[in-house]
Amino acid sequence: MKRISFLAVILVLLLATCKKAQKQTQELQKQTQELQNQTQELIPYRKGDKWGFCTPDKKMVISPKYEDAWSFSEGLALVKLNDKWGFIDKTGKEIVPPKYDKALNFHEGLARVLLNGKWGFIDKTGKEILPPKYDYAWYCHEGLVRVELNGKWGLIDKTGKEIVPPKYDGAGNFHEGLAWVLLNGKWGFIDKTGKEIVPPKYDYANDFQEGLAEVYLNGKRGFIDRAGKEIVPPKYDGASNFQEGLAEVYLNGKLGFIDKTGKEIVPPKYDEAVDFQEGLARVKLNGKEFYIKVFPDGKVVEYYEE
């Protein structure tokens, strides 16, 4: 009798273990299927006046029911229904029900949305990180967003916190940790805390590239570093951004190249020039086009002869 009871207990335990293993297997299969659904490529498919989504071989996954649809970006797709916009995932689930007057694709985890003439931001769960209240909002770049209110520009972070209240006449995206700002007709740069690294004093400024930014003053162009120091005082008639450590400069109708210290590696003497690519630059002199190369010792070789 005891032996039978013992076997019964073992059998019950085995059945419970099997059911648990079966449940775990089913859950794993479900998770695997969900992962496959989220990673498969889906393409907007138009049928008549309705939009859905299909695989590259035209197998329908999300039936056409939307008035418009855009391709997936960062795992979500923008769709239009009843003249309102929202977002769906690759299973067709409406993560953000269509309720906005306009919306734009996700970028760095945030999407711009328009409601009643005002712009705000939502995250990928549909939460309004920044309720629509701005006259305009730019896309998220390097973790910060440019916003406009009453004709003035400021900056907010991904939590919706105003890093710089709208006070500038214009503002650019961050590049290499700094963004240009415009105030009373003059240009300067701020960092990601809102500190003015370069007070607005230039007539114009370009984004930072390779550690330097081109600035204009009194009709001349030069370059500043990320601390605001003028590495190349504004003295050239024209200039381009640095590429491969060299920047094209224009003086008295001729083109040359400077390095990041401001040294004229190639004195302005060419009639035309194209920025360096893979160590070579195409130039034009006296109607002839040819290539030049700058060697590590500073020697410039012209690959041309009559």
C-alpha positions as CSV (number, residue, x, y, z in Angstrom):
1,M,0.0,0.0,0.0
2,K,2.8,2.3,0.9
3,R,4.6,1.5,-2.3
4,I,1.5,2.4,-4.3
5,S,1.1,5.7,-2.5
6,F,4.8,6.5,-3.1
7,L,4.4,5.8,-6.8
8,A,1.3,8.0,-6.9
9,V,3.2,10.9,-5.4
10,I,6.0,10.4,-7.9
11,L,3.5,10.3,-10.8
12,V,1.8,13.6,-9.6
13,L,5.2,15.3,-9.3
14,L,6.2,14.1,-12.8
15,L,2.9,15.4,-14.2
16,A,3.3,18.8,-12.5
17,T,6.9,19.0,-13.8
18,C,5.7,18.2,-17.3
19,K,2.9,20.8,-17.2
20,K,5.4,23.4,-15.9
21,A,7.8,22.5,-18.7
22,Q,5.0,22.6,-21.3
23,K,3.9,26.0,-20.1
24,Q,7.5,27.4,-20.2
25,T,7.9,26.0,-23.7
26,Q,4.7,27.7,-24.8
27,E,5.7,30.9,-23.3
28,L,9.1,30.7,-24.9
29,Q,7.5,30.0,-28.3
30,K,5.2,33.0,-27.8
31,Q,8.1,35.3,-27.0
32,T,10.0,33.9,-30.0
33,Q,7.1,34.6,-32.3
34,E,6.7,38.1,-30.9
35,L,10.4,38.8,-31.5
36,Q,10.1,37.5,-35.0
37,N,7.1,39.7,-35.6
38,Q,8.9,42.7,-34.3
39,T,12.1,42.1,-36.4
40,Q,10.6,41.1,-39.7
41,E,10.6,43.6,-42.5
42,L,7.3,45.1,-43.2
43,I,6.5,47.4,-46.2
44,P,3.6,49.8,-46.5
45,Y,1.1,48.3,-49.0
46,R,-1.6,50.3,-50.7
47,K,-4.8,48.5,-51.8
48,G,-7.1,51.0,-53.5
49,D,-7.4,53.9,-51.1
50,K,-6.4,51.9,-48.0
51,W,-3.0,51.2,-46.5
52,G,-1.7,48.1,-44.7
53,F,1.7,46.3,-44.3
54,C,3.1,43.3,-46.0
55,T,6.4,41.3,-46.2
56,P,8.8,41.8,-49.1
57,D,7.1,38.9,-50.9
58,K,3.7,40.7,-50.5
59,K,2.3,38.5,-47.8
60,M,-0.2,40.6,-46.0
61,V,0.5,41.0,-42.2
62,I,-1.5,44.1,-41.3
63,S,-4.7,44.4,-43.4
64,P,-5.3,47.6,-45.4
65,K,-7.5,49.9,-43.3
66,Y,-5.6,53.1,-42.9
67,E,-6.0,56.3,-45.0
68,D,-2.2,56.6,-45.1
69,A,0.9,54.9,-43.7
70,W,4.6,55.4,-43.6
71,S,7.4,53.0,-43.3
72,F,8.6,51.7,-39.9
73,S,11.1,53.8,-38.0
74,E,12.6,52.7,-34.7
75,G,10.1,49.9,-34.5
76,L,6.9,51.9,-35.1
77,A,5.0,53.1,-38.1
78,L,3.0,56.3,-38.6
79,V,-0.6,55.7,-39.7
80,K,-3.6,57.8,-40.4
81,L,-7.2,56.9,-39.6
82,N,-10.3,59.2,-39.6
83,D,-7.9,62.1,-40.5
84,K,-5.9,61.6,-37.4
85,W,-2.4,60.2,-36.9
86,G,-1.0,57.6,-34.6
87,F,1.6,54.8,-34.4
88,I,1.4,51.0,-34.6
89,D,4.0,48.2,-34.0
90,K,4.7,45.3,-36.3
91,T,1.9,43.2,-34.9
92,G,-0.6,45.9,-35.8
93,K,-1.1,47.0,-32.3
94,E,-1.9,50.7,-32.0
95,I,0.7,51.9,-29.5
96,V,-0.5,55.4,-30.1
97,P,-4.1,55.6,-31.2
98,P,-4.7,58.0,-34.1
99,K,-5.6,61.2,-32.3
100,Y,-3.1,63.8,-33.5
101,D,-3.5,66.3,-36.3
102,K,0.0,65.6,-37.6
103,A,2.9,63.5,-36.5
104,L,6.4,62.7,-37.6
105,N,8.6,59.6,-37.4
106,F,10.5,58.7,-34.2
107,H,14.0,60.0,-33.9
108,E,16.2,59.2,-30.9
109,G,13.2,57.7,-29.2
110,L,10.9,60.7,-29.6
111,A,8.3,61.7,-32.1
112,R,6.9,65.2,-32.8
113,V,3.1,65.5,-32.7
114,L,0.8,68.4,-33.6
115,L,-2.5,69.0,-31.8
116,N,-4.7,72.1,-32.1
117,G,-1.9,74.0,-33.8
118,K,0.7,73.2,-31.1
119,W,3.7,70.8,-31.1
120,G,4.8,68.4,-28.5
121,F,6.6,65.1,-28.1
122,I,5.7,61.5,-27.3
123,D,7.8,58.5,-26.4
124,K,7.5,55.0,-27.8
125,T,4.8,54.0,-25.2
126,G,2.7,57.0,-26.4
127,K,3.3,59.0,-23.3
128,E,3.4,62.7,-23.9
129,I,6.9,63.6,-22.7
130,L,6.1,67.2,-23.7
131,P,2.4,68.1,-24.1
132,P,1.7,70.0,-27.3
133,K,2.3,73.7,-26.4
134,Y,5.0,75.0,-28.7
135,D,4.5,76.8,-32.0
136,Y,7.1,74.6,-33.6
137,A,9.5,71.8,-32.5
138,W,12.5,70.3,-34.3
139,Y,13.5,66.7,-34.2
140,C,15.7,65.3,-31.3
141,H,19.4,65.6,-32.0
142,E,22.2,64.6,-29.6
143,G,19.5,64.3,-26.9
144,L,18.1,67.8,-27.2
145,V,15.2,69.4,-29.1
146,R,14.9,72.9,-30.5
147,V,11.5,74.5,-29.7
148,E,9.9,77.8,-30.8
149,L,7.4,79.8,-28.8
150,N,6.2,83.3,-29.6
151,G,9.0,83.8,-32.1
152,K,11.8,82.7,-29.7
153,W,13.8,79.5,-29.6
154,G,14.9,77.4,-26.7
155,L,16.0,73.8,-25.9
156,I,14.4,70.9,-24.1
157,D,15.8,67.5,-23.1
158,K,14.2,64.1,-23.6
159,T,12.3,64.4,-20.3
160,G,10.7,67.6,-21.4
161,K,12.8,69.8,-19.1
162,E,13.6,73.3,-20.5
163,I,17.3,73.5,-20.6
164,V,17.2,76.9,-22.3
165,P,13.9,78.8,-22.1
166,P,12.8,80.2,-25.5
167,K,14.8,83.5,-25.7
168,Y,16.9,83.3,-28.8
169,D,15.9,84.5,-32.3
170,G,17.2,81.3,-33.7
171,A,19.0,78.1,-32.7
172,G,20.7,75.2,-34.5
173,N,21.1,71.5,-33.7
174,F,24.0,70.3,-31.5
175,H,27.1,69.2,-33.3
176,E,30.0,67.9,-31.3
177,G,28.3,69.2,-28.1
178,L,27.7,72.7,-29.2
179,A,24.8,74.5,-31.0
180,W,24.8,77.9,-32.6
181,V,22.3,80.5,-31.4
182,L,21.2,83.8,-32.9
183,L,20.4,86.9,-30.8
184,N,19.9,90.5,-32.1
185,G,21.5,89.6,-35.4
186,K,24.6,88.1,-33.9
187,W,25.7,84.4,-33.7
188,G,27.3,82.5,-30.9
189,F,27.4,79.0,-29.4
190,I,25.9,77.3,-26.3
191,D,26.7,73.9,-24.7
192,K,24.1,71.3,-23.6
193,T,23.6,73.0,-20.2
194,G,22.6,76.2,-22.0
195,K,25.9,78.0,-21.1
196,E,27.1,80.5,-23.7
197,I,30.5,79.2,-24.6
198,V,30.8,81.8,-27.4
199,P,28.6,84.9,-26.7
200,P,26.7,86.0,-29.8
201,K,29.1,88.4,-31.6
202,Y,29.6,87.0,-35.1
203,D,27.7,87.9,-38.2
204,Y,27.2,84.2,-39.0
205,A,28.4,80.8,-37.9
206,N,28.4,77.2,-39.2
207,D,28.1,74.0,-37.2
208,F,31.2,72.4,-35.6
209,Q,33.0,69.8,-37.7
210,E,36.2,68.1,-36.7
211,G,36.5,70.3,-33.7
212,L,36.2,73.7,-35.4
213,A,33.4,76.0,-36.6
214,E,33.5,78.5,-39.4
215,V,32.6,82.1,-38.3
216,Y,32.0,85.3,-40.3
217,L,32.8,88.8,-39.1
218,N,32.9,92.0,-41.2
219,G,32.7,90.1,-44.4
220,K,35.7,87.8,-43.6
221,R,35.7,84.2,-42.5
222,G,37.8,82.3,-39.9
223,F,37.5,79.4,-37.5
224,I,37.0,78.9,-33.7
225,D,37.6,75.9,-31.5
226,R,35.1,74.4,-29.0
227,A,36.4,76.8,-26.3
228,G,35.6,79.8,-28.5
229,K,39.3,80.6,-29.3
230,E,39.9,82.0,-32.7
231,I,42.3,79.5,-34.2
232,V,42.0,81.3,-37.6
233,P,41.0,84.9,-37.2
234,P,38.4,86.0,-39.8
235,K,40.6,87.0,-42.7
236,Y,39.5,84.9,-45.7
237,D,36.9,85.8,-48.3
238,G,35.4,82.3,-48.1
239,A,36.0,78.9,-46.5
240,S,34.5,75.4,-46.2
241,N,34.3,73.1,-43.2
242,F,37.2,70.9,-42.3
243,Q,37.5,67.5,-44.0
244,E,40.3,65.1,-43.4
245,G,42.0,67.7,-41.3
246,L,42.0,70.4,-44.0
247,A,39.7,73.2,-45.0
248,E,39.4,75.0,-48.3
249,V,39.9,78.8,-48.1
250,Y,39.3,81.6,-50.6
251,L,41.4,84.8,-50.8
252,N,41.6,87.4,-53.5
253,G,39.9,85.1,-56.0
254,K,42.2,82.1,-55.4
255,L,41.7,78.8,-53.4
256,G,44.0,77.0,-51.1
257,F,43.9,74.8,-47.9
258,I,44.7,75.3,-44.3
259,D,45.2,72.8,-41.4
260,K,43.6,73.0,-38.0
261,T,46.3,75.3,-36.6
262,G,45.5,77.8,-39.3
263,K,48.7,77.1,-41.3
264,E,48.4,77.5,-45.1
265,I,49.4,74.0,-46.2
266,V,48.4,74.9,-49.7
267,P,48.6,78.7,-50.2
268,P,45.6,80.1,-52.1
269,K,46.6,80.0,-55.8
270,Y,44.1,77.7,-57.6
271,D,41.2,78.9,-59.6
272,E,38.9,76.0,-58.4
273,A,39.3,73.3,-55.8
274,V,37.3,70.4,-54.3
275,D,37.6,69.3,-50.7
276,F,40.1,66.4,-49.9
277,Q,38.8,62.9,-50.2
278,E,40.9,59.9,-49.3
279,G,44.0,62.2,-49.3
280,L,43.4,63.8,-52.7
281,A,41.9,67.1,-53.9
282,R,41.0,68.0,-57.4
283,V,42.0,71.5,-58.4
284,K,42.0,73.8,-61.4
285,L,44.7,76.2,-62.5
286,N,44.9,78.2,-65.8
287,G,42.2,76.1,-67.3
288,K,43.8,72.7,-66.4
289,E,42.3,70.3,-63.9
290,F,44.4,67.8,-61.9
291,Y,44.9,66.3,-58.4
292,I,47.1,67.3,-55.6
293,K,48.3,65.4,-52.5
294,V,49.6,66.7,-49.2
295,F,52.2,64.3,-47.6
296,P,52.8,64.0,-43.8
297,D,55.9,66.2,-44.0
298,G,53.8,69.0,-45.5
299,K,55.1,68.5,-49.0
300,V,52.4,69.2,-51.7
301,V,52.7,67.3,-55.0
302,E,50.8,68.2,-58.1
303,Y,49.9,65.3,-60.4
304,Y,50.2,67.1,-63.7
305,E,52.6,67.9,-66.4
306,E,52.2,69.5,-69.9
